[in-house]
Amino acid sequence: NIVTDQVMEELRSYNVFQVDIMFYEDIKDSPIKSVSNLLIKLGLSLDPVRMGCLEKHIEGVFERKSHTKVLPFTRDHIDLYRMMIDQAADKILNKTGKILPKDRYF
């Protein structure tokens, strides 16, 4: 289809097919660094006022009153999740060279 080809060519010119993987654990462990790296990769400037606001409110305002201590998954569920995490980790490693911190799951 000529229209689809034109749209795809336009998208390619903007590099929208470039994918960057960010791990939740990295964002949680180092939010300022993660946001800074993301802004740099996107070609955006680091606004010191906004970065200061992020740093000031890094913990957020939401606090859970209680945490559940019981793991709500069966052994079968855990085994299935581990298998899926292993498969995802292998794909991420093969595609990007990045290592998923699997030890932080379950």
Distance bins in CASP14 RR format, pairs under 12 A and 6 or more apart:
PFRMAT RR
TARGET T0000
AUTHOR 0000-0000-0000
RMODE 2
METHOD distances of the structure
MODEL  1
1 7 0 0 0 0 1 0 0 0 0 0 0
1 8 0 0 0 0 1 0 0 0 0 0 0
2 8 0 0 0 0 0 1 0 0 0 0 0
2 9 0 0 0 0 0 1 0 0 0 0 0
3 9 0 0 0 0 0 1 0 0 0 0 0
3 10 0 0 0 0 0 1 0 0 0 0 0
4 10 0 0 0 0 0 1 0 0 0 0 0
4 11 0 0 0 0 0 1 0 0 0 0 0
5 11 0 0 0 0 0 1 0 0 0 0 0
5 12 0 0 0 0 0 1 0 0 0 0 0
6 12 0 0 0 0 0 1 0 0 0 0 0
6 13 0 0 0 0 0 1 0 0 0 0 0
7 13 0 0 0 0 0 1 0 0 0 0 0
7 14 0 0 0 0 0 1 0 0 0 0 0
7 16 0 0 0 0 0 1 0 0 0 0 0
8 14 0 0 0 0 0 1 0 0 0 0 0
8 16 0 0 0 0 1 0 0 0 0 0 0
8 17 0 0 0 0 1 0 0 0 0 0 0
9 16 0 0 0 0 0 1 0 0 0 0 0
9 17 0 0 0 0 0 1 0 0 0 0 0
10 16 0 0 0 0 1 0 0 0 0 0 0
10 17 0 0 0 0 0 1 0 0 0 0 0
11 17 1 0 0 1 0 0 0 0 0 0 0
11 18 0 0 0 0 0 1 0 0 0 0 0
12 18 0 0 0 0 0 1 0 0 0 0 0
15 41 0 0 0 0 0 1 0 0 0 0 0
15 42 0 0 0 0 0 1 0 0 0 0 0
15 43 0 0 0 0 0 1 0 0 0 0 0
16 42 0 0 0 0 0 1 0 0 0 0 0
18 41 0 0 0 0 1 0 0 0 0 0 0
18 42 0 0 0 0 0 1 0 0 0 0 0
18 96 0 0 0 0 0 1 0 0 0 0 0
19 41 0 0 0 0 0 1 0 0 0 0 0
19 92 0 0 0 0 0 1 0 0 0 0 0
19 95 0 0 0 0 1 0 0 0 0 0 0
19 96 0 0 0 0 1 0 0 0 0 0 0
19 98 0 0 0 0 0 1 0 0 0 0 0
20 26 0 0 0 0 0 1 0 0 0 0 0
20 34 0 0 0 0 0 1 0 0 0 0 0
20 37 0 0 0 0 1 0 0 0 0 0 0
20 38 1 0 0 1 0 0 0 0 0 0 0
20 40 0 0 0 0 0 1 0 0 0 0 0
20 41 1 0 0 1 0 0 0 0 0 0 0
20 42 0 0 0 0 1 0 0 0 0 0 0
20 92 0 0 0 0 0 1 0 0 0 0 0
20 95 0 0 0 0 0 1 0 0 0 0 0
20 96 0 0 0 0 1 0 0 0 0 0 0
20 98 0 0 0 0 1 0 0 0 0 0 0
21 27 0 0 0 0 0 1 0 0 0 0 0
21 34 0 0 0 0 0 1 0 0 0 0 0
21 38 0 0 0 0 0 1 0 0 0 0 0
21 41 0 0 0 0 0 1 0 0 0 0 0
21 88 0 0 0 0 0 1 0 0 0 0 0
21 89 0 0 0 0 0 1 0 0 0 0 0
21 91 0 0 0 0 0 1 0 0 0 0 0
21 92 1 0 0 1 0 0 0 0 0 0 0
21 93 0 0 0 0 0 1 0 0 0 0 0
21 95 0 0 0 0 1 0 0 0 0 0 0
21 96 1 0 1 0 0 0 0 0 0 0 0
21 97 0 0 0 0 1 0 0 0 0 0 0
21 98 1 0 0 1 0 0 0 0 0 0 0
21 99 0 0 0 0 0 1 0 0 0 0 0
21 100 0 0 0 0 1 0 0 0 0 0 0
22 28 0 0 0 0 0 1 0 0 0 0 0
22 29 0 0 0 0 0 1 0 0 0 0 0
22 30 0 0 0 0 0 1 0 0 0 0 0
22 31 0 0 0 0 0 1 0 0 0 0 0
22 33 0 0 0 0 0 1 0 0 0 0 0
22 34 1 0 0 1 0 0 0 0 0 0 0
22 35 0 0 0 0 1 0 0 0 0 0 0
22 37 0 0 0 0 1 0 0 0 0 0 0
22 38 1 0 0 1 0 0 0 0 0 0 0
22 41 0 0 0 0 1 0 0 0 0 0 0
22 42 0 0 0 0 0 1 0 0 0 0 0
22 92 0 0 0 0 0 1 0 0 0 0 0
22 96 0 0 0 0 0 1 0 0 0 0 0
22 98 0 0 0 0 1 0 0 0 0 0 0
22 100 0 0 0 0 0 1 0 0 0 0 0
23 29 0 0 0 0 1 0 0 0 0 0 0
23 30 0 0 0 0 0 1 0 0 0 0 0
23 34 0 0 0 0 1 0 0 0 0 0 0
23 37 0 0 0 0 0 1 0 0 0 0 0
23 88 0 0 0 0 0 1 0 0 0 0 0
23 89 0 0 0 0 0 1 0 0 0 0 0
23 92 0 0 0 0 1 0 0 0 0 0 0
23 96 0 0 0 0 0 1 0 0 0 0 0
23 98 1 0 0 1 0 0 0 0 0 0 0
23 99 0 0 0 0 1 0 0 0 0 0 0
23 100 1 0 0 1 0 0 0 0 0 0 0
23 101 1 0 0 1 0 0 0 0 0 0 0
23 102 0 0 0 0 0 1 0 0 0 0 0
23 104 0 0 0 0 1 0 0 0 0 0 0
23 105 0 0 0 0 0 1 0 0 0 0 0
24 30 0 0 0 0 0 1 0 0 0 0 0
24 31 0 0 0 0 0 1 0 0 0 0 0
24 34 0 0 0 0 1 0 0 0 0 0 0
24 100 0 0 0 0 0 1 0 0 0 0 0
24 101 0 0 0 0 1 0 0 0 0 0 0
24 104 0 0 0 0 1 0 0 0 0 0 0
24 105 0 0 0 0 0 1 0 0 0 0 0
25 31 0 0 0 0 0 1 0 0 0 0 0
25 34 0 0 0 0 0 1 0 0 0 0 0
25 98 0 0 0 0 0 1 0 0 0 0 0
25 99 0 0 0 0 0 1 0 0 0 0 0
25 100 0 0 0 0 1 0 0 0 0 0 0
25 101 1 0 1 0 0 0 0 0 0 0 0
25 102 0 0 0 0 0 1 0 0 0 0 0
25 103 0 0 0 0 0 1 0 0 0 0 0
25 104 1 0 1 0 0 0 0 0 0 0 0
25 105 0 0 0 0 1 0 0 0 0 0 0
26 32 0 0 0 0 0 1 0 0 0 0 0
26 33 0 0 0 0 1 0 0 0 0 0 0
26 34 1 0 1 0 0 0 0 0 0 0 0
26 35 0 0 0 0 0 1 0 0 0 0 0
26 37 0 0 0 0 1 0 0 0 0 0 0
26 38 0 0 0 0 0 1 0 0 0 0 0
26 98 0 0 0 0 1 0 0 0 0 0 0
26 99 0 0 0 0 0 1 0 0 0 0 0
26 100 0 0 0 0 0 1 0 0 0 0 0
26 101 0 0 0 0 1 0 0 0 0 0 0
26 104 0 0 0 0 0 1 0 0 0 0 0
27 33 0 0 0 0 1 0 0 0 0 0 0
27 34 1 0 1 0 0 0 0 0 0 0 0
27 35 1 0 0 1 0 0 0 0 0 0 0
27 36 0 0 0 0 0 1 0 0 0 0 0
27 37 0 0 0 0 1 0 0 0 0 0 0
27 38 0 0 0 0 1 0 0 0 0 0 0
27 54 0 0 0 0 0 1 0 0 0 0 0
27 58 0 0 0 0 0 1 0 0 0 0 0
28 34 0 0 0 0 1 0 0 0 0 0 0
28 58 0 0 0 0 0 1 0 0 0 0 0
28 59 0 0 0 0 0 1 0 0 0 0 0
28 101 0 0 0 0 0 1 0 0 0 0 0
28 104 0 0 0 0 1 0 0 0 0 0 0
29 58 0 0 0 0 0 1 0 0 0 0 0
29 101 0 0 0 0 1 0 0 0 0 0 0
29 104 0 0 0 0 1 0 0 0 0 0 0
30 36 0 0 0 0 1 0 0 0 0 0 0
30 37 0 0 0 0 1 0 0 0 0 0 0
30 38 0 0 0 0 0 1 0 0 0 0 0
30 54 0 0 0 0 0 1 0 0 0 0 0
30 55 0 0 0 0 0 1 0 0 0 0 0
30 58 0 0 0 0 0 1 0 0 0 0 0
31 37 0 0 0 0 0 1 0 0 0 0 0
31 38 0 0 0 0 0 1 0 0 0 0 0
31 51 0 0 0 0 0 1 0 0 0 0 0
31 52 0 0 0 0 0 1 0 0 0 0 0
31 54 1 0 0 1 0 0 0 0 0 0 0
31 55 0 0 0 0 1 0 0 0 0 0 0
31 56 0 0 0 0 0 1 0 0 0 0 0
31 57 0 0 0 0 0 1 0 0 0 0 0
31 58 1 0 1 0 0 0 0 0 0 0 0
31 59 0 0 0 0 1 0 0 0 0 0 0
31 60 0 0 0 0 0 1 0 0 0 0 0
32 38 0 0 0 0 0 1 0 0 0 0 0
32 39 0 0 0 0 0 1 0 0 0 0 0
32 46 0 0 0 0 1 0 0 0 0 0 0
32 48 0 0 0 0 0 1 0 0 0 0 0
32 50 0 0 0 0 0 1 0 0 0 0 0
32 51 1 0 0 1 0 0 0 0 0 0 0
32 52 0 0 0 0 1 0 0 0 0 0 0
32 53 0 0 0 0 0 1 0 0 0 0 0
32 54 1 0 0 1 0 0 0 0 0 0 0
32 55 1 0 1 0 0 0 0 0 0 0 0
32 56 0 0 0 0 0 1 0 0 0 0 0
32 57 0 0 0 0 0 1 0 0 0 0 0
32 58 1 0 0 1 0 0 0 0 0 0 0
33 39 0 0 0 0 0 1 0 0 0 0 0
33 40 0 0 0 0 0 1 0 0 0 0 0
33 46 0 0 0 0 0 1 0 0 0 0 0
33 51 0 0 0 0 0 1 0 0 0 0 0
33 54 0 0 0 0 0 1 0 0 0 0 0
33 55 0 0 0 0 0 1 0 0 0 0 0
33 58 0 0 0 0 0 1 0 0 0 0 0
34 40 0 0 0 0 0 1 0 0 0 0 0
34 41 0 0 0 0 0 1 0 0 0 0 0
34 51 0 0 0 0 0 1 0 0 0 0 0
34 54 0 0 0 0 0 1 0 0 0 0 0
34 58 0 0 0 0 0 1 0 0 0 0 0
35 41 0 0 0 0 0 1 0 0 0 0 0
35 42 0 0 0 0 0 1 0 0 0 0 0
35 44 0 0 0 0 0 1 0 0 0 0 0
35 46 0 0 0 0 1 0 0 0 0 0 0
35 47 0 0 0 0 0 1 0 0 0 0 0
35 50 0 0 0 0 1 0 0 0 0 0 0
35 51 1 0 0 1 0 0 0 0 0 0 0
35 52 0 0 0 0 0 1 0 0 0 0 0
35 53 0 0 0 0 0 1 0 0 0 0 0
35 54 1 0 0 1 0 0 0 0 0 0 0
35 55 0 0 0 0 1 0 0 0 0 0 0
35 58 0 0 0 0 0 1 0 0 0 0 0
36 42 0 0 0 0 0 1 0 0 0 0 0
36 43 0 0 0 0 0 1 0 0 0 0 0
36 44 0 0 0 0 0 1 0 0 0 0 0
36 45 0 0 0 0 0 1 0 0 0 0 0
36 46 1 0 1 0 0 0 0 0 0 0 0
36 47 0 0 0 0 0 1 0 0 0 0 0
36 48 0 0 0 0 0 1 0 0 0 0 0
36 50 0 0 0 0 0 1 0 0 0 0 0
36 51 1 0 0 1 0 0 0 0 0 0 0
36 52 0 0 0 0 0 1 0 0 0 0 0
36 54 0 0 0 0 1 0 0 0 0 0 0
36 55 0 0 0 0 0 1 0 0 0 0 0
37 43 0 0 0 0 0 1 0 0 0 0 0
37 44 0 0 0 0 0 1 0 0 0 0 0
37 46 0 0 0 0 0 1 0 0 0 0 0
38 44 0 0 0 0 1 0 0 0 0 0 0
38 46 0 0 0 0 0 1 0 0 0 0 0
38 51 0 0 0 0 0 1 0 0 0 0 0
38 54 0 0 0 0 0 1 0 0 0 0 0
39 45 1 0 0 1 0 0 0 0 0 0 0
39 46 1 0 1 0 0 0 0 0 0 0 0
39 47 0 0 0 0 1 0 0 0 0 0 0
39 48 0 0 0 0 0 1 0 0 0 0 0
39 50 0 0 0 0 1 0 0 0 0 0 0
39 51 0 0 0 0 1 0 0 0 0 0 0
39 54 0 0 0 0 0 1 0 0 0 0 0
40 46 1 0 0 1 0 0 0 0 0 0 0
40 51 0 0 0 0 0 1 0 0 0 0 0
44 50 0 0 0 0 0 1 0 0 0 0 0
44 51 0 0 0 0 0 1 0 0 0 0 0
45 51 0 0 0 0 0 1 0 0 0 0 0
46 52 0 0 0 0 0 1 0 0 0 0 0
46 54 0 0 0 0 0 1 0 0 0 0 0
46 55 0 0 0 0 0 1 0 0 0 0 0
47 53 0 0 0 0 1 0 0 0 0 0 0
47 54 0 0 0 0 1 0 0 0 0 0 0
48 54 0 0 0 0 0 1 0 0 0 0 0
48 55 0 0 0 0 0 1 0 0 0 0 0
49 55 0 0 0 0 0 1 0 0 0 0 0
49 56 0 0 0 0 0 1 0 0 0 0 0
50 56 0 0 0 0 0 1 0 0 0 0 0
50 57 0 0 0 0 0 1 0 0 0 0 0
51 57 0 0 0 0 0 1 0 0 0 0 0
51 58 0 0 0 0 0 1 0 0 0 0 0
52 58 0 0 0 0 1 0 0 0 0 0 0
53 60 0 0 0 0 0 1 0 0 0 0 0
54 60 0 0 0 0 1 0 0 0 0 0 0
71 77 0 0 0 0 1 0 0 0 0 0 0
71 78 1 0 0 1 0 0 0 0 0 0 0
71 81 0 0 0 0 0 1 0 0 0 0 0
71 106 0 0 0 0 1 0 0 0 0 0 0
72 78 0 0 0 0 0 1 0 0 0 0 0
72 106 0 0 0 0 0 1 0 0 0 0 0
73 79 0 0 0 0 1 0 0 0 0 0 0
73 80 0 0 0 0 1 0 0 0 0 0 0
73 81 1 0 0 1 0 0 0 0 0 0 0
73 82 0 0 0 0 0 1 0 0 0 0 0
73 105 0 0 0 0 0 1 0 0 0 0 0
73 106 0 0 0 0 1 0 0 0 0 0 0
74 80 0 0 0 0 1 0 0 0 0 0 0
74 81 0 0 0 0 0 1 0 0 0 0 0
75 81 0 0 0 0 0 1 0 0 0 0 0
75 82 0 0 0 0 0 1 0 0 0 0 0
75 106 0 0 0 0 0 1 0 0 0 0 0
76 82 0 0 0 0 0 1 0 0 0 0 0
76 83 0 0 0 0 0 1 0 0 0 0 0
77 83 0 0 0 0 0 1 0 0 0 0 0
77 84 0 0 0 0 0 1 0 0 0 0 0
77 106 0 0 0 0 1 0 0 0 0 0 0
78 84 0 0 0 0 0 1 0 0 0 0 0
78 85 0 0 0 0 0 1 0 0 0 0 0
78 105 0 0 0 0 1 0 0 0 0 0 0
78 106 1 0 1 0 0 0 0 0 0 0 0
79 85 0 0 0 0 0 1 0 0 0 0 0
79 86 0 0 0 0 0 1 0 0 0 0 0
79 106 0 0 0 0 1 0 0 0 0 0 0
80 86 0 0 0 0 0 1 0 0 0 0 0
80 87 0 0 0 0 0 1 0 0 0 0 0
80 106 0 0 0 0 0 1 0 0 0 0 0
81 87 0 0 0 0 0 1 0 0 0 0 0
81 88 0 0 0 0 0 1 0 0 0 0 0
81 102 0 0 0 0 0 1 0 0 0 0 0
81 105 1 0 0 1 0 0 0 0 0 0 0
81 106 1 0 0 1 0 0 0 0 0 0 0
82 88 0 0 0 0 0 1 0 0 0 0 0
82 89 0 0 0 0 0 1 0 0 0 0 0
82 102 0 0 0 0 1 0 0 0 0 0 0
82 103 0 0 0 0 0 1 0 0 0 0 0
82 105 1 0 0 1 0 0 0 0 0 0 0
82 106 1 0 0 1 0 0 0 0 0 0 0
83 89 0 0 0 0 0 1 0 0 0 0 0
83 90 0 0 0 0 0 1 0 0 0 0 0
83 102 0 0 0 0 0 1 0 0 0 0 0
83 105 0 0 0 0 0 1 0 0 0 0 0
83 106 0 0 0 0 0 1 0 0 0 0 0
84 90 0 0 0 0 0 1 0 0 0 0 0
84 91 0 0 0 0 0 1 0 0 0 0 0
84 100 0 0 0 0 0 1 0 0 0 0 0
84 102 0 0 0 0 0 1 0 0 0 0 0
84 105 0 0 0 0 1 0 0 0 0 0 0
84 106 0 0 0 0 0 1 0 0 0 0 0
85 91 0 0 0 0 0 1 0 0 0 0 0
85 92 0 0 0 0 0 1 0 0 0 0 0
85 100 1 0 0 1 0 0 0 0 0 0 0
85 101 0 0 0 0 0 1 0 0 0 0 0
85 102 1 0 1 0 0 0 0 0 0 0 0
85 103 0 0 0 0 0 1 0 0 0 0 0
85 104 0 0 0 0 1 0 0 0 0 0 0
85 105 1 0 1 0 0 0 0 0 0 0 0
85 106 0 0 0 0 1 0 0 0 0 0 0
86 92 0 0 0 0 0 1 0 0 0 0 0
86 93 0 0 0 0 0 1 0 0 0 0 0
86 100 0 0 0 0 1 0 0 0 0 0 0
86 102 1 0 0 1 0 0 0 0 0 0 0
86 103 0 0 0 0 0 1 0 0 0 0 0
86 105 0 0 0 0 1 0 0 0 0 0 0
86 106 0 0 0 0 0 1 0 0 0 0 0
87 93 0 0 0 0 0 1 0 0 0 0 0
87 94 0 0 0 0 0 1 0 0 0 0 0
87 100 0 0 0 0 0 1 0 0 0 0 0
87 102 0 0 0 0 0 1 0 0 0 0 0
88 94 0 0 0 0 0 1 0 0 0 0 0
88 95 0 0 0 0 0 1 0 0 0 0 0
88 96 0 0 0 0 0 1 0 0 0 0 0
88 98 0 0 0 0 0 1 0 0 0 0 0
88 99 0 0 0 0 0 1 0 0 0 0 0
88 100 1 0 0 1 0 0 0 0 0 0 0
88 101 0 0 0 0 0 1 0 0 0 0 0
88 102 0 0 0 0 1 0 0 0 0 0 0
88 105 0 0 0 0 0 1 0 0 0 0 0
89 95 0 0 0 0 0 1 0 0 0 0 0
89 96 0 0 0 0 0 1 0 0 0 0 0
89 97 0 0 0 0 0 1 0 0 0 0 0
89 98 0 0 0 0 1 0 0 0 0 0 0
89 99 1 0 0 1 0 0 0 0 0 0 0
89 100 1 1 0 0 0 0 0 0 0 0 0
89 101 0 0 0 0 1 0 0 0 0 0 0
89 102 1 0 1 0 0 0 0 0 0 0 0
89 103 0 0 0 0 0 1 0 0 0 0 0
89 104 0 0 0 0 0 1 0 0 0 0 0
89 105 0 0 0 0 1 0 0 0 0 0 0
90 96 0 0 0 0 0 1 0 0 0 0 0
90 97 0 0 0 0 0 1 0 0 0 0 0
90 98 0 0 0 0 0 1 0 0 0 0 0
90 99 0 0 0 0 0 1 0 0 0 0 0
90 100 0 0 0 0 1 0 0 0 0 0 0
90 102 0 0 0 0 0 1 0 0 0 0 0
91 97 0 0 0 0 0 1 0 0 0 0 0
91 98 0 0 0 0 0 1 0 0 0 0 0
91 100 0 0 0 0 1 0 0 0 0 0 0
92 98 1 0 1 0 0 0 0 0 0 0 0
92 99 1 0 0 1 0 0 0 0 0 0 0
92 100 1 0 1 0 0 0 0 0 0 0 0
92 101 0 0 0 0 0 1 0 0 0 0 0
92 102 0 0 0 0 0 1 0 0 0 0 0
93 99 1 0 0 1 0 0 0 0 0 0 0
93 100 1 0 0 1 0 0 0 0 0 0 0
93 101 0 0 0 0 0 1 0 0 0 0 0
93 102 0 0 0 0 0 1 0 0 0 0 0
94 100 0 0 0 0 0 1 0 0 0 0 0
END
